[in-house]
Amino acid sequence: DENLSEAQDAVEPETDEIQEHSDTEPFPIEELEIREPEPAVSEAVPETVHNLADFLGNMDTRSSRNMAMRTALELWNTEALIKEELDNMDDSRAFFRLGTKQNSLLIYRSDSGFELVKKLNLPAIFEFHSPAGLSPGYLTLVKTDDRKMTFRNGDELIEAEPDEVEFYWPGVAYIPWKNFFSYSGAIPRNTSEDAVVTLKMILRDIGFKEIEISPDYDDPTREAVEAIQEKHGLLVDGVVGPLTKIILYNEMESLDIPHIGQ
C-alpha cells in the first residue's frame, strides 16, 4: 500500500622525546635502530552464507536479536550497550524499543512488508519464522537491490533472493533511526514551537527556501510537508510523525545516515 500511515507503532597519545640536531650535525650512528617493516594487517572479510533456510534453522531468538541489535547500531556508528536485564526479556518489542533508547536511538516497528523498508532505506532488523516452527530469529538487512538482499549476523553475511526472504519473513521489521534535532511530537498536533521552527529549518535546508522561520505551522510549511509525503508514497496529511521525520532526515545530505540501497 503506497499510502502508509504514521500511526504504527582521551587518552593523550604518548610522544617520544625529540632531541634537536643541527642541519650540519649528523645523527650518531649508535642511536639509530634499524627495524624490519611490520607486515600489513588485512581486515577480516565476512563469510558469506547463501542458504538462508539452514542459517535460520540454527538461530536462537535471544542471541540472534542481541546480535541483530548490535549490528544495526554499529551501522549507526554506535557501540551497543545492552544490559543483562534487557537481554533476558521475553518481549522482543520491548527489547528493541528500550535497547535503542538506551543507545540514544529510536525504533520504528513496521508490519507493512518490504515496500516501507525500501522507502525508509535504513538498516532494518527482520523477524524471521524458523523453518522448524520454533521461536523467531532476527537478522539485520544491510544491503538490497532488485536481485538479492544481504543480511548480516556478526561476521557473517547471508545473501538471499527476495522470494526466499518473503517465504520465511511475515513482514515484521524493526528499524532503528536517529532523531538528529530532537524535535518531538507529531507536528502540528502535539508539539512545541521549537519543534516547528526546527522543522522549518530542515525544510529550508532541503530546498523549500520560501518558508519563513517562525513558530507558526503555516500553509507554506504544510504544503512542503505534503509534497515530501507525496514524493515518498506516505499518507499525505501534512502531519509530521516518525515516518515523515525519517524521510526528512534522509533528504538532508549533511547528515551521516546508513542506507541499504542507492
C-alpha positions in Angstrom: 0.0 0.0 0.0 1.6 3.2 -1.1 -0.3 5.4 1.3 1.4 4.3 4.5 0.3 5.6 7.9 2.3 7.3 10.6 0.4 5.6 13.3 2.5 2.4 13.6 3.9 1.8 16.2 41.2 10.9 25.6 43.7 9.5 26.2 46.6 11.7 25.2 48.9 9.9 22.8 52.4 9.1 24.1 55.1 11.1 22.5 58.8 10.2 22.3 61.2 12.9 23.4 62.7 14.6 20.4 66.3 15.6 20.5 67.4 18.5 18.4 70.3 18.3 16.0 71.7 21.0 13.7 71.4 20.6 10.0 75.2 20.0 9.8 75.5 17.6 12.7 74.9 14.0 11.8 72.9 11.7 14.0 75.2 9.4 16.0 75.2 6.0 14.3 74.8 4.1 17.5 71.5 5.9 18.2 69.9 4.6 15.1 67.8 1.5 15.3 67.1 -0.5 12.2 63.7 -2.1 12.3 62.1 -4.6 9.9 58.9 -3.2 8.4 55.8 -4.6 10.1 53.6 -6.7 7.9 50.4 -5.1 6.7 47.3 -6.1 8.7 44.4 -7.1 6.5 40.8 -6.7 7.7 38.8 -9.9 8.0 36.4 -10.5 5.2 33.0 -11.6 6.4 32.0 -15.1 5.4 29.0 -15.2 3.0 26.3 -17.8 3.6 23.9 -18.5 0.7 21.4 -20.8 2.3 19.0 -18.7 4.4 16.9 -21.7 5.5 19.9 -23.6 7.0 21.0 -20.4 8.8 17.6 -19.7 10.2 17.3 -23.3 11.4 20.2 -22.8 13.7 19.2 -19.4 15.2 18.2 -18.7 18.8 15.8 -15.9 19.5 17.7 -14.1 22.3 21.2 -14.4 20.9 20.0 -13.5 17.3 18.1 -10.4 18.4 21.1 -9.3 20.5 23.4 -9.7 17.5 20.9 -8.0 15.2 20.7 -5.1 17.5 24.5 -4.8 17.8 24.8 -5.0 14.0 22.2 -2.3 13.4 23.7 0.1 16.0 27.2 -0.5 14.6 26.0 0.7 11.2 24.8 3.9 13.0 28.4 4.2 14.4 27.1 3.4 17.9 28.8 0.8 20.1 25.8 -1.1 21.5 25.2 -1.1 25.3 22.8 -3.9 26.1 22.2 -4.6 29.8 21.8 -8.1 31.0 18.3 -7.4 32.4 17.2 -6.2 29.0 18.8 -9.2 27.2 16.8 -11.6 29.4 13.4 -10.1 28.5 10.9 -12.3 26.7 9.2 -9.4 25.0 11.1 -8.7 21.8 9.2 -5.5 21.1 10.2 -4.1 24.5 13.8 -5.3 23.9 14.2 -3.4 20.7 12.3 -0.3 22.0 14.3 0.0 25.2 17.6 -1.2 23.7 17.6 1.5 21.0 16.5 4.2 23.6 19.4 3.3 25.9 21.7 3.8 22.9 20.3 7.2 22.0 18.2 6.0 19.0 14.6 5.3 18.4 12.9 2.2 16.8 10.1 2.1 14.3 8.2 -1.2 14.1 6.6 -2.0 10.8 4.5 -4.9 9.7 3.9 -3.4 6.2 6.4 -5.6 4.3 9.3 -4.7 2.2 7.9 -1.6 0.4 8.1 0.5 3.6 11.6 -0.8 4.4 12.7 0.3 0.9 11.1 3.7 1.3 12.9 4.4 4.6 16.2 3.0 3.2 17.7 2.3 6.6 19.2 -0.9 8.1 16.3 -3.0 9.3 16.1 -5.9 11.8 13.9 -8.6 10.2 11.9 -11.0 12.4 12.0 -14.4 10.6 10.0 -17.6 11.1 12.1 -20.6 12.0 11.9 -23.3 9.3 11.3 -25.8 12.1 8.4 -23.8 13.5 10.4 -22.8 16.6 10.8 -19.3 18.1 11.6 -16.5 15.7 15.1 -15.4 14.8 16.5 -12.0 13.8 18.8 -10.7 11.1 19.8 -7.2 10.1 19.3 -6.2 6.5 22.4 -4.2 5.4 22.1 -4.0 1.7 19.5 -4.7 -1.0 18.8 -4.4 -4.7 16.4 -5.9 -7.2 18.3 -9.2 -7.3 19.3 -10.0 -3.8 19.1 -9.0 -0.1 22.1 -9.1 2.1 21.8 -9.6 5.9 24.5 -9.6 8.5 24.9 -11.7 11.6 28.2 -10.6 13.3 31.0 -11.5 10.9 28.7 -13.5 8.6 26.8 -12.2 5.6 23.7 -14.0 4.4 22.6 -13.4 0.8 19.1 -14.4 -0.4 16.7 -13.6 -3.2 13.6 -11.6 -2.3 11.2 -14.6 -2.9 13.2 -16.7 -0.4 13.1 -13.9 2.2 9.4 -13.5 1.8 8.8 -17.2 2.4 10.3 -17.0 5.9 9.5 -13.4 6.7 6.0 -12.4 7.9 6.7 -8.7 7.2 7.7 -7.5 10.6 10.8 -5.3 10.8 12.4 -3.1 13.5 14.0 0.0 12.0 16.4 2.0 14.3 16.6 5.7 13.4 18.0 8.8 14.9 16.1 12.0 15.8 19.0 14.2 15.0 17.4 17.5 16.1 15.2 16.0 18.8 12.1 17.6 17.7 9.3 15.9 19.5 5.6 15.1 19.0 3.5 14.9 15.8 3.7 18.3 14.2 1.4 20.2 14.4 -0.9 18.1 16.7 1.1 17.9 19.9 4.4 19.6 19.7 6.3 22.7 20.8 7.1 25.9 18.9 10.7 25.0 18.9 9.9 21.8 17.0 8.0 23.8 14.4 11.0 26.1 14.0 13.3 23.1 13.7 11.1 21.6 11.0 11.1 24.8 9.0 14.9 24.9 9.2 15.0 21.4 7.8 12.6 22.2 5.0 14.7 25.2 4.0 17.8 23.1 4.1 16.3 20.6 1.6 15.2 23.2 -0.9 12.0 25.0 0.4 13.6 28.4 0.6 10.4 30.4 0.6 9.5 29.2 4.1 9.8 31.8 6.8 11.3 30.9 10.1 8.6 31.3 12.8 6.9 29.1 15.3 3.7 29.0 13.2 2.7 25.9 11.3 1.5 27.9 8.3 0.3 27.0 4.8 3.7 27.0 3.1 5.0 24.6 5.7 2.1 22.3 5.4 2.3 22.3 1.6 6.1 21.5 1.8 5.4 18.6 4.1 2.6 17.2 1.9 4.9 17.5 -1.1 7.6 15.4 0.7 4.9 12.8 1.8 3.6 12.5 -1.8 7.1 12.1 -3.2 7.8 9.1 -1.0 4.4 7.5 -1.1 3.3 8.3 2.5 -0.1 9.3 3.6 -0.5 12.9 2.5 -1.9 14.6 5.6 0.6 17.3 6.5 1.3 15.7 9.8 4.9 15.1 10.7 5.1 11.8 12.6 8.0 9.3 12.8 7.8 8.2 9.1 7.9 11.7 7.8 10.7 12.7 10.2 12.8 9.8 8.9 12.1 10.8 5.3 13.0 14.4 6.0 16.3 13.4 7.6 17.1 11.2 4.6 16.6 14.2 2.4 19.4 16.1 4.2 22.8 15.4 2.5 24.7 16.8 5.5 23.6 14.0 7.9 25.6 10.8 8.3 22.9 8.1 7.8 23.5 4.5 6.9 21.4 3.3 3.9 20.7 -0.1 2.5 20.2 0.9 -1.2 21.3 3.5 -3.7 
